[in-house]
Amino acid sequence: MTNHSFDINKDNIVVRGQHSNLVGDVDLEKLYTVLGKSWLWIILIVLCTNLSAYLVVRWTKPLFESYSDLKLNIKNDANFPGFLEVNDEQNINNLSGEIELIKSKLFFDKVIKTLDLSISYYAVGNILEDEKYRSPPFKVAYASLDSWVYDKQFTVSINNEDEFTLGYPDQTQIPDQLCRFGKTIKNEHFTFRLTLNPPLEEVDREQLYSFKINSQSSLLQYLENNITVEPLNLTANTIRISFRDHNRYKAMDLVSAIDTIYLTYTKEEKNKANQQKIDFLDDQLLLTQSKLQDYESYFESFTIRNKTTDVQTDLSNTIKAITALDSQSVMLEKRLIYIHQMLSNDENLSGGPERHLQYSSYNEEISASLSVLDELAKKRELLTISHNENTFAVIKV
C-alpha cells in the first residue's frame, strides 16, 4: 500500500508518495491514456503533413534567384568647379535615378534583344511543364503572325526525325497537323518552320513539347515582375540586381545580361556626355580665339590711326585738354557778353576801374583792341568832366 500526502496550494493538488508515477513534470498514466484514445488522429496528422510536404516538393516548381552587386561610379559635376559637397540626399537621388533606369522599359527592351527571349520552349508534363531554356529539342522560325498567335502555346509531338505533329491552342479548335521538319508551314494565320535541334536519339519521342511566341508586352511584364533592384549602401553607391525564375540558368543569364548591358550603357552615356563637353569647350575656344583676333585687329588699327601705344595716358591728357578748353570757352563767352553789353551801352564805358577788363588771358589782337577801347573810355571819362556830353569833343571820342 502506497502512502500519500496532500499539500493544498490554492487550487493545485500535488500528490507525493514513495512510489509516485511522475517522471519529471509528466504524468505517464495520463499520457498513456491520451495516446490510447487519440492514436488514430496522431497517425492521420503525421500522414497528412508528410503527404502535403511530398506534394509541394513534387508538384511545385522550384524558384531560383540570381543576384549581382554593382558599385556605381557616380560623379557629381557640381564638385568639379568646387561648388557643393555631395551629401546623402544627393546619393539617394543618384541611386534612385540609376534604379529607375534599370527598371525602365527602354532598358528591358535592350535586354530582350540581347538574349533573344522571343520564343520559349517547354517539356509538357501531366501537371507541370519544364522550360527548355538552354536545350530546346527543336528551333522555330516564324513570320507573318496574326495577333492571336502571340503568347499561345503550340504543342509538338515528335514522331521521327522527319515528321512531327503540330497541335494548335485549344481555343482555336483547329485540328492537329502532321508536318515535316525543315519544311515551311504556311496558312492564313502564320508562317512556321521547325528544325530538329539535337540528334533524334537524344530526343524523348514519348515526351510532348510545346513552344510559345512571346509578345513584347508579355516579355516586358515578365521582366518587370521578376526583377528586384535595391540599394545596398548609400555611402558606397552600391546596388543589388536580383532576378527570380523557375529555371536557374535563365535567371543567371538575365542577371548577367542586365548588369553587363547597364555597365556598357552607362559607359556609352558617360562617353557621350564627355564628348559633348569637349565639343562645347572646343566651340568656346574657337569663339574666344575669334574675339581675341578681332580685339587685336581693333587695337592695331587704333594704334595706327591715333599714333599712340599708351592709350591710357593719351586719353588722360585729352580729357585734361578738353576740360581746359571748355573752361576757356565758358570764360570767353562771359567776356564776349560783357563786351557786347559794353559796346551797346555807353554807360558801361564809365563804370570806373572795377569795370576795366583784364587782357592777359586773350590773344594779342583781342588784347590790343581792348586796350585801345579802354584808353578811349578813359579819355571819354576825362572829357565828360570838363565838357558837356553833346559837345563835339565828347561825341568825337
C-alpha positions in Angstrom: 0.0 0.0 0.0 1.3 3.4 -1.0 1.4 6.2 1.4 0.2 9.6 0.1 0.4 13.1 1.5 -1.5 16.1 0.2 -0.3 19.7 0.0 -3.1 22.2 -0.9 -1.7 25.4 -2.6 -4.5 27.5 -3.9 -6.3 25.3 -6.5 -3.5 22.9 -7.2 -3.2 19.5 -5.6 0.2 17.7 -5.8 0.4 14.1 -4.9 3.5 13.0 -3.2 4.4 9.4 -2.2 7.1 7.0 -2.0 6.1 5.2 -5.3 4.7 8.1 -7.4 4.3 7.5 -11.3 5.5 11.1 -12.0 8.6 11.4 -14.3 9.8 14.9 -14.0 6.6 17.0 -14.7 4.9 14.4 -16.9 2.2 12.1 -15.7 2.9 8.9 -17.6 -0.5 7.4 -16.8 -2.4 10.3 -18.2 -0.1 10.3 -21.2 -0.8 6.7 -21.9 -4.5 7.3 -21.6 -4.4 10.3 -24.0 -2.3 8.4 -26.5 -4.6 5.3 -26.3 -7.6 7.4 -27.2 -6.1 9.7 -29.8 -3.6 7.4 -31.7 -5.7 7.5 -34.8 -5.7 11.3 -35.0 -2.0 11.4 -34.4 -1.3 9.0 -37.3 -3.6 11.0 -39.6 -1.9 14.2 -38.7 1.6 12.8 -39.4 0.4 11.3 -42.7 -1.3 14.5 -43.8 1.7 16.6 -43.1 4.1 14.3 -44.9 1.8 13.9 -47.8 1.4 17.7 -48.1 5.2 18.1 -48.0 5.6 15.5 -50.7 3.0 17.1 -52.9 4.5 20.5 -52.5 8.0 19.3 -53.3 6.9 17.0 -56.1 4.4 19.3 -57.9 5.7 22.8 -57.2 8.4 24.3 -59.4 11.5 25.4 -57.5 12.1 29.1 -57.7 15.7 30.2 -58.2 17.1 33.7 -57.6 20.3 35.1 -59.0 21.8 38.4 -58.0 24.7 40.7 -58.8 26.1 43.6 -56.7 27.2 46.7 -58.6 29.4 49.5 -57.5 28.3 52.7 -59.2 30.9 55.3 -60.1 28.7 58.4 -59.9 30.5 61.7 -60.4 28.7 64.9 -59.4 29.6 67.6 -61.9 29.0 70.3 -59.3 32.2 69.3 -57.5 34.4 70.0 -60.5 34.3 73.8 -60.2 34.4 73.5 -56.4 30.8 74.0 -55.6 28.8 72.0 -53.1 29.8 68.7 -51.5 27.7 65.6 -52.3 25.6 64.6 -49.4 23.4 61.5 -48.6 20.3 63.1 -50.2 22.2 63.6 -53.4 23.4 60.0 -53.3 19.8 58.8 -52.8 18.7 60.8 -55.8 21.6 59.4 -57.9 20.9 55.8 -56.9 17.1 56.3 -57.4 17.8 57.5 -60.9 20.0 54.6 -61.7 17.5 52.1 -60.3 14.7 53.6 -62.3 16.9 53.4 -65.4 17.5 49.7 -64.9 13.7 49.1 -64.3 12.7 51.2 -67.3 11.0 49.6 -70.4 13.7 51.1 -72.6 16.4 49.2 -70.7 14.3 46.0 -70.7 14.0 46.2 -74.5 17.8 46.1 -74.7 17.9 43.0 -72.5 15.2 41.3 -74.6 17.1 42.0 -77.8 20.4 40.8 -76.3 19.1 37.4 -75.0 16.5 36.8 -77.8 13.6 35.8 -75.5 11.1 35.8 -78.3 10.4 32.1 -78.2 10.0 29.8 -75.1 10.3 26.0 -75.3 8.7 23.6 -72.8 8.5 19.9 -72.0 4.9 19.3 -71.1 4.1 17.1 -68.1 0.8 15.9 -66.6 0.7 18.8 -64.2 3.9 20.8 -64.5 6.0 21.9 -67.5 9.7 22.4 -67.6 11.2 25.2 -69.7 14.0 24.0 -72.0 15.9 27.2 -71.9 19.3 26.1 -73.0 18.5 22.8 -74.6 15.4 23.1 -76.8 14.7 19.9 -78.8 13.9 22.0 -81.9 14.1 25.5 -83.2 11.2 27.6 -84.6 11.4 30.3 -87.2 8.3 32.4 -87.8 6.9 35.2 -89.9 3.5 36.8 -90.8 1.8 36.2 -87.4 -1.7 37.1 -86.5 -2.2 38.9 -83.2 -3.8 35.8 -81.6 -0.7 33.7 -82.2 1.4 35.6 -79.7 1.5 34.2 -76.1 -0.3 31.0 -77.2 1.2 27.5 -76.7 1.6 25.2 -79.7 2.3 21.6 -78.9 4.8 19.5 -80.8 4.8 15.7 -80.8 8.0 14.3 -82.4 7.2 11.2 -84.5 10.5 10.6 -86.1 13.5 12.5 -87.4 11.4 13.8 -90.3 7.9 14.3 -89.0 6.1 15.8 -86.1 2.5 16.6 -85.1 1.7 20.3 -84.6 -1.1 21.0 -82.1 -2.9 24.3 -82.1 -4.2 26.1 -78.9 -7.5 24.7 -77.6 -9.4 27.9 -78.2 -8.7 27.9 -81.9 -10.4 24.5 -82.4 -8.1 23.8 -85.3 -7.2 20.0 -85.7 -3.7 18.8 -85.2 -1.5 18.9 -88.3 1.2 16.5 -89.5 4.2 18.4 -90.6 7.9 17.8 -91.6 11.0 19.3 -90.1 12.7 21.9 -92.2 9.5 22.5 -94.3 7.6 25.8 -94.2 4.2 25.7 -92.6 2.1 28.5 -94.1 -1.5 29.4 -93.7 -3.7 32.5 -93.3 -2.6 32.8 -89.6 1.2 32.3 -89.6 4.3 31.0 -91.2 6.4 28.5 -89.3 9.4 26.4 -90.0 10.7 23.9 -87.4 14.1 22.3 -87.4 15.2 19.5 -85.2 17.9 20.6 -82.8 19.7 17.6 -81.3 20.1 14.1 -82.8 17.0 12.1 -82.7 18.4 9.5 -80.3 18.7 12.3 -77.6 15.1 13.3 -78.0 12.4 11.5 -76.0 9.7 10.6 -78.5 7.2 10.0 -75.8 7.7 13.5 -74.4 5.2 16.1 -75.5 6.8 19.5 -76.2 5.4 23.0 -76.7 6.6 26.4 -77.8 5.2 29.9 -77.3 6.0 33.1 -79.2 6.2 35.8 -76.7 4.9 39.3 -77.4 6.8 42.4 -76.5 4.3 43.4 -73.8 4.4 40.0 -72.1 8.2 40.0 -72.0 8.3 43.4 -70.5 5.7 42.4 -67.9 7.8 39.2 -67.2 10.9 41.2 -66.6 9.2 43.8 -64.5 7.5 41.2 -62.2 10.7 39.2 -61.5 13.4 41.8 -61.2 14.4 43.5 -58.0 16.8 46.4 -57.8 17.6 47.8 -54.4 20.4 49.9 -52.9 22.8 48.2 -50.6 25.0 51.1 -49.3 24.3 54.7 -49.9 27.8 55.9 -49.0 29.5 53.3 -51.2 26.9 53.8 -54.1 26.3 50.0 -54.4 23.1 48.4 -55.6 21.9 44.8 -55.9 20.2 43.4 -59.0 18.4 40.1 -58.5 16.1 38.1 -60.7 13.8 35.2 -59.9 12.8 32.4 -62.3 11.9 28.7 -62.2 14.9 28.0 -64.5 18.2 28.6 -62.8 20.2 29.2 -66.0 17.7 31.7 -67.3 17.9 33.6 -64.0 21.7 33.6 -64.2 21.8 34.7 -67.8 19.3 37.5 -67.2 21.2 38.9 -64.3 24.5 38.7 -66.2 22.9 40.4 -69.2 21.3 43.1 -67.2 24.4 44.2 -65.3 26.6 43.9 -68.5 24.2 46.0 -70.6 23.8 48.5 -67.7 27.6 49.0 -67.4 28.0 49.2 -71.2 25.1 51.6 -71.5 26.3 53.9 -68.7 29.8 53.9 -70.2 28.4 54.9 -73.6 26.3 57.6 -72.0 29.2 59.0 -70.0 31.4 58.9 -73.1 28.7 60.8 -75.0 28.4 63.3 -72.2 32.1 63.8 -72.1 32.3 64.2 -75.8 29.5 66.8 -75.7 31.5 68.7 -73.0 34.7 68.5 -75.2 32.8 69.8 -78.2 31.3 72.6 -76.2 34.8 73.6 -74.9 36.2 73.5 -78.4 33.4 75.8 -79.6 34.1 78.2 -76.8 37.8 78.1 -77.6 37.2 78.9 -81.2 34.8 81.7 -80.2 37.3 83.1 -77.8 40.1 82.9 -80.4 37.9 84.8 -82.9 37.1 87.5 -80.4 40.8 87.9 -79.5 41.7 88.2 -83.1 39.0 90.9 -83.5 40.3 92.8 -80.5 43.9 92.5 -81.7 42.9 94.0 -85.1 41.0 96.8 -83.4 43.9 97.8 -81.2 46.3 97.6 -84.1 44.1 99.9 -86.3 43.5 102.2 -83.3 47.3 102.5 -82.7 48.0 103.2 -86.3 45.1 105.7 -86.6 45.9 107.6 -83.4 49.7 107.1 -83.5 49.9 106.1 -79.9 50.7 103.0 -77.9 49.8 104.4 -74.4 46.1 104.8 -74.8 45.5 105.4 -71.1 48.0 108.3 -70.8 46.8 109.9 -74.1 43.2 109.6 -73.0 44.0 111.3 -69.7 45.8 114.1 -71.5 43.0 114.5 -73.9 40.5 114.7 -71.1 42.6 117.4 -69.4 42.8 119.4 -72.6 39.1 119.1 -73.2 38.5 120.4 -69.7 40.8 123.3 -70.1 39.3 124.3 -73.5 35.8 124.0 -72.0 36.8 126.4 -69.2 38.3 128.8 -71.6 35.2 128.6 -73.8 33.0 129.5 -70.8 35.2 132.4 -69.9 35.3 133.7 -73.4 31.5 133.5 -73.7 31.1 135.5 -70.5 33.6 138.2 -71.6 32.0 138.4 -75.1 28.7 139.0 -73.5 30.2 141.7 -71.3 31.9 143.3 -74.4 28.7 143.4 -76.3 26.9 144.9 -73.4 29.7 147.5 -73.0 29.7 148.3 -76.7 25.9 148.6 -76.8 25.6 150.8 -73.7 27.7 153.9 -73.2 27.3 153.7 -69.5 29.4 150.6 -69.4 32.4 152.6 -70.6 32.3 154.8 -67.5 32.0 152.2 -64.9 35.2 153.1 -63.1 38.2 151.0 -62.5 36.3 147.9 -61.5 34.8 147.7 -64.9 38.2 147.7 -66.7 39.0 144.4 -68.4 41.9 142.1 -67.8 43.5 141.3 -71.1 46.2 138.8 -70.2 44.0 135.7 -71.0 43.1 136.9 -74.6 45.3 136.6 -77.6 47.4 139.6 -78.7 44.9 141.0 -81.3 42.0 141.0 -78.9 44.1 142.3 -76.1 45.3 145.3 -78.2 41.8 146.2 -79.4 40.5 146.0 -75.8 43.4 148.2 -74.6 42.5 150.9 -77.3 38.9 150.6 -76.2 39.9 151.1 -72.6 42.0 154.1 -73.4 39.1 155.7 -75.3 36.8 155.0 -72.4 39.2 156.8 -70.1 39.5 159.8 -72.4 35.7 160.0 -72.6 35.5 160.0 -68.8 38.1 162.9 -68.6 36.3 164.9 -71.2 32.9 164.5 -69.6 34.3 166.2 -66.5 35.0 169.5 -68.4 32.7 169.3 -71.3 29.1 168.6 -72.0 28.1 165.2 -73.5 26.6 166.9 -76.5 29.8 168.8 -77.4 31.8 167.9 -80.4 34.9 166.8 -78.4 33.0 164.2 -76.4 31.0 162.9 -79.4 34.2 162.6 -81.4 35.8 160.4 -78.8 
